[in-house]
């Protein structure tokens, strides 16, 4: 399979999943990241051992490492998000923002009248305006929390992505050099035995 086509397709999938909307990072995105990594692992092949390290090959290794690292960020994003939400000031700020948004919704007179109207029409699906407002406030809390912590997570994802790309590139470079040295030894041994 053509490496450029594979990497381009994987990159397009990562971009689509990363920038497809607002909200928190979810486990379905992590599953998609795992699937992308499996596809990359199954179809991306290092060059044969006899190929020397050329600028083109170094560029291909760098591109493969970057795309794989971006796919891996989809996998780690929900974990990083949970850590940020539970242990950092950004997480506490998001929780506070979500609580304030929910409280503002419940205390808004216009929204209370809207809840009364929705209940009287039978549109709310609950028996009282208080229940309707409570459910709307819970939804507002989840929405604000998801958007806030999703943004905070996105601001931190560059660090693990950079680290994973560097480690991936170093490993790929090491493997290519090792294959090249092994191929040269085999050729030298063949030349010695045939000569």
N, C-alpha and C positions, 0 to 999 in steps of 0.2 A: 504494500500500500504506500502511496506517495506520502512522505512525511509532512510536506507543506499542507496538503489537503487535510490530513488528520489533525494537525495542530490548529489550522484555521477553523475547522469545524468545532473542535473542543473549545477553542477560545471564544467563538461565537456563543456556544452554549453557556459558558461561564459568565460572559457579559450579560446574556439574556436573564440568567438566574440571579445575578448580583444586582442588576439595576432595573428589575421588572416592576418594582413598586416600593411603596413605603411599608413600614412595619418591621416587626422583629424577624430575625433569622429563624427559620424553622427546620425541623428534622427532615422534611421532604426534600428541602434543598441540600441537606447533608447526604441523603441517599442518592440524589442526583450527582453530587460531587464524587461519591464512591463509585458510581457507575462510570463517570468520566475517567476516573483514575484506572478502573479496570480496563476500559477501552484503550486508553493510552498504553497501559502495560501490555495488553494483548497484541497491539498492532504497531507500536513504535519500536523499531529495531535500530540498535547501534550499528554503525558501518562495519564491514568486514575488517578483520585484524590487520590486513596489509595496507589499509588506507592510512596515509600520513595525516598528521594534524594540520589541516589547512584552515585559513580564515573562514571558508564556507562551512566546514565541519564544526568549527568552534561556534559559529553563529547558529547552526542547527541545534547543537547541544544546549546553547543558552536559551533558544526559543522553546525547546522541549522542556527544559527545567522551569522556565517561567510559567508556561501553560499548566504544567503539572502542579506547580505551587499554587496557582490561582484556583485550580480545581480543588486542591486540598483545603484552601481557605473556606470553601463551602462546607466542608466536613467539620472543621473546627469552629466555625462561626457560632453555632448554637451553644457550644461548650464555653467559649469565651464570653458570650452574651450572658449565660447563667452566672459565670464567675463575676462579671462586672456588675450585674444586678444585685448580687448578694453581698459583695464585699467592698465596693468602691463608692467614693463620693458621687460619681456619676450615676450609679445605681440608686443611691439614696435620693438624689435630685429627681430622677425619673419617677420614683415612687411618690415623692412629694407633688410633683407636677400632675401625676395621674389622680391623686387624691383631691387636689385643688380643682381640677377640671370636673371631676365627678360631683364635688360639693357645689360648684358653681351651677352645674346643670340642675341639681335638685333644688337649689334655692332660687332659681330664676322664675319670676312670676309668669312670664310669657310661656315658659316651658310647662309650668303647672297648669295653666289654662289649656295648653295644647294636649296635655295628658288627660285632662277632664274631657275634652272634646273627643279624643281618640277612644276613650273608654265608653262614652255615651254612644258613639257610632258603632262600637263593637270591633274597632280596628286594632285595638291594643292587644287583644288575646289574653287579657288579665281582668279580674273583676273590679279593681279600683285604680284610681289615678295614682295613688301612692305606689302600688305595685308596678305600674307602668314607668313611673319616674325612677324607681329603684332599679329596674332592669335597664333603662336607658343610661342611668348613671354608671352601672357596672360595665356596660358596653363602652361608654366614654372612657372609663378608667383603663380598660384593656387596650383601647385604641391609642390613647395618649402614652401609656406605658410602652406599648409595642413600638410606636414611632420613635420615642425618646431613646429607648435602650437599643433599638436597631441602629439608630444614628451613632450612638456612642460606640457600639461594637464596630461599625464600619470605620470609624476613625482610628481604631486600634489594629485592624486587620493587616495593615501594611507591614507591621513588624514581623509577625510570623510568616507572612508571604515572602518577605525579603530573605528571612533566614532559611525557609524551605527551598527557595530558588537557589540560594548559594550552596546549600548542602547537596541538592540534586545535581547542580552543575559540577561541583567538585567530585562527586561520586561517578558521574558519567565520564568526566575527563580522566579520572583514575582508571576506570574500566577500559576506555579506548586506548590509553597509553599501555596498559598491561597487555591487552590483546595485540597491539602493534609490536611490542617487544617480544611476545611469545611467537608471533608470526615470523619475525626476523630470525629468531633462534631456530625455528623449524626450517626455514629456508637455508640458513647457514649450515645446519646439520645435513640437509639433503645435498647441498653443494659439496660438503666434505666427503660424504659417502659415495657420491657419483664421480668424484674427481679423482 
